[in-house]
Amino acid sequence: MAGRQRDQSPHGWLRLGLPLVGAFCLAALLRELFPAAGMTRWVVHPAAVAGLCWAGQLWYVGRSIDANRFARDPWHRPFGLANTLTLLRGGLYAVVAGFVVVPATTDLAWVPALCYGSGVVLDKLDGTVARTVGRETALGRRLDMAFDTFGFVAAPVVAVLWGQLPVWYLSLSAARYVFLAGVYWRRVRGRPVFDTPDSNLGKYLAGVQMVFVTMALAPAVSTALVWTLAPAVLAPSLAVFARDFLAVSGRLPHVIPGGQN
């Protein structure tokens, strides 16, 4: 038993130690970079919010690592270059999330746009690195999707709180969670779950959303222009989520069963 616990200790560190250390380091760094004066809407400092979000993301990373693999080879390097870039992107999105407690009048209003925009660039870069320098893995795809989803929550929430996006734009942030909840409900009730359509349309629209949200966060961009464009940018993405749910629930006649558990 003791030998087994020793073998799995690195995995335990990834699940518990890494989130704590990562959160502390990020919070300490931001505490130094972001002065308290004029940085808080409430008592909470943005560094604390960012650190908490980063801890949650790192906990998810540790949870996603295959425990059985660590039992066999506990000191195997868990992250390649592509996954390291993905982790960096998650840290940038955590910084964006910290600005939910910061007023729009702050002198650092450009930081969310810079961090989210840099994360968008890394989103394209980590996939390229995985395909060329390293290799694509199930872990990489899972982390990529999770961090994308987190970014699609954090950045629009900040933009809405700052009045740079309408509140109904948050339907995009909720769409994936609603989709996943619908799939889970079908499985719980024993109903078939089918594959989503084999299409890259969702990926292209996600890229459009990322660019648009970055633009919405940028202080130099006209809020009136962003609000005018928002319905046209949002509608296609919501339509794709609706199409995908119709597909997984078998309501589209051309869908071929394949994803059922």
Protein Blocks (a to p, Z undefined) as FASTA:
>chain_A
ZZmmmmmmmmmmmmmmmmmmmmmmmmmmmmmmmcfehpafblbdfklmmmmmmmmmmmmm
mmmpcfklmmmmmmbcfbdfklmmmmmmmmmmmmmmmmmmpcfkbmklmmmmmmmmmmmm
mmmmmmmmmmmmmccdfklmmmmmmmmmmmmmmmmmmmmmnopacfklmmmmmmmmmmmm
mmmmmmmnopacddddddfklmmmmmmmmmmmmmmmpmkbcfklmmmmmmmmmmmmmmmm
mmmmmmmnopafkbccfkbZZ
